[in-house]
Amino acid sequence: MTKKRTSRVWEHFTKYSIKETVKCRLCQAVLGSKNGSTSTMQRHMKRIHGVDLLHPTGEKQAAALIKRPIEEQILKLRI
């Protein structure tokens, strides 16, 4: 039986069994995620996308990012 994922951060990542990796659904970045830990994913969302999922408004920010075109998000990262 697989363990149910309870963290909201899983809504923004796809889990791969190969080498315990996850892929960001916003920017397609591949990150390591040992034992299902979400700290790397939360740190990625905060540093790269400016969204703190641990903060009450974080989910609203993440939802807004999903609606924006990926090209716009990438340009924002380069500035």
Protein Blocks (a to p, Z undefined) as FASTA:
>chain_A
ZZddfbfklmmpccdfehpiaddfklopacddehhiaklmmmmmmmmnopafkbmklmmm
mmmmmmpcfklmmmmmmZZ
